Amino acid sequence: EAGVVQSPRYKIIEKKQPVAFWCNPISGHNTLYWYRQNLGQGPELLIRYENEEAVDDSQLPKDRFSAERLKGVDSTLKIQPAELGDSAVYLCASSSRTAGTGYNEQFFGPGTRLTVL
Amino acid sequence: AQSVSQHNHHVILSEAASLELGCNYSYGGTVNLFWYVQYPGQHLQLLLKYFSGDPLVKGIKGFEAEFIKSKFSFNLRKPSVQWSDTAEYFCAVNAGYGGATNKLIFGTGTLLAVQP
């Protein structure tokens, strides 16, 4: 089966410019995650969706970051305006929801490497 | 807040050497534990996981990890590494049994370089 797809793979922008990242999860996965991975660090969750609903966005810097998942499939993460400190790899992951079970394995996409100059 | 510590940031080994990567977490309740691997140029993928039962879990490619509850540890091991094991390894915890949060907390990662 196809994995999690992300685009673009690389993005270079100047500070104060807007940027958007796109994610297409694995077919049938209703849970979608956006993570940010800074250099030398592990991924950190920004937001988690269950279908169209953002159920955990406590780590999303809401003054400049926004996300949407229309129709509960694809998702877009936006930064406006970007700052130097936003340079990182932005990862998307998805998992399926199985009733009566615990954790569902998260499958990660290749990520978008953002460089803000 | 939950946290995960990986003490080795960079490890260099020769082929056939044994590997042990340390991982400690801070959470007193029930946890699910994971090791993820990221090979050069590839995406994160699951290496192994612990939910319950036998504390010694086996994963892909000959890796195993042991959950020691009293030490809050989940160290990754492999008896004999290969050049193809060169990658970055991340320990992660999902706190709260039942996947109520389904939220992974990752360590900072260990970069393993295996010399042929």
Interface residues (C-beta under 8 A of the other chain):
Chain A: G3 V4 T31 G40 Q41 G42 P43 E44 L45 R48 D56 L91 A93 S95 T101 G102 Y103 N104 E105 Q106 F108 G109 P110 G111
Chain B: V4 H9 N32 Y36 Q42 H43 L44 Q45 L46 K49 F51 F90 A92 N94 Y97 G98 G99 T101 N102 K103 L104 F106 G107 T108 G109
